[in-house]
């Protein structure tokens, strides 16, 4: 007879014990406002949570005794997810994005690489600029240094180089760190999206000249009002000819 598979461990993160899942005999209880209750038996802590209409959540299971808090578990999970999201925003500074160039790069491709680097820097990421030489391009290293120097000059409002470009092997490498938010230029894509939005047109955009004047009837004598009858006939625009004597 085959044995059933063992249950798979939940790898989504550390499990938080709530109410009856807490296994300690005594716990240190904290009120929802942060005030200390002290070390009390688990049964007394559960009774206190039941009387207040909240949950007993274990927030420090490795402490002796474990620390529990009287709080609504749904609200506790929401605040914890919000804190985790805020902490992930500050982890972008540890990420490094690489942008590769070439000595004979096309101007359009140069602009595309520049736009990608600006997006990375505005997201608080570091950018590693790499230029590779191929074949006889090594005989003209000054062309590669000119490309990298021009690239760094375009990114000056957004980042500063950690060190001057260096020739390593068959390529040139330069590392860029984003400037602080208060000294960094805004992302041009975000500014363009804001100006193209309907809100931007209503607040800052000017109306079209044709929309400033209301339409008037019979304002132009050459454009008469349509007459009742057949309106889409090829002879409607013909003028009557005077009778020949």
Secondary structure, 3 states (H helix, E strand, C coil): CCCCCCCCCCCCCCCCCEHHHCCCCEEEEECCCCCEEEEEEHHHHHHHHHHHCCEEEEEECCCCCCEEEEECHHHHHHHHHHHHHHHHHCCHHHCEEEEEEECCCCHHHHHHHHHHHHHHHHCCCEEEEEEECCHHHHHHHHHHHHHHHHHHHHCCCCEEECCCCEEECCEEEEEEEECCCCCCCCCHHHHHHHHHCHHHHHHCCCCCHHHHCCCCCCCCCCCCCCCCCCCCCCCCCCCCCCCCC
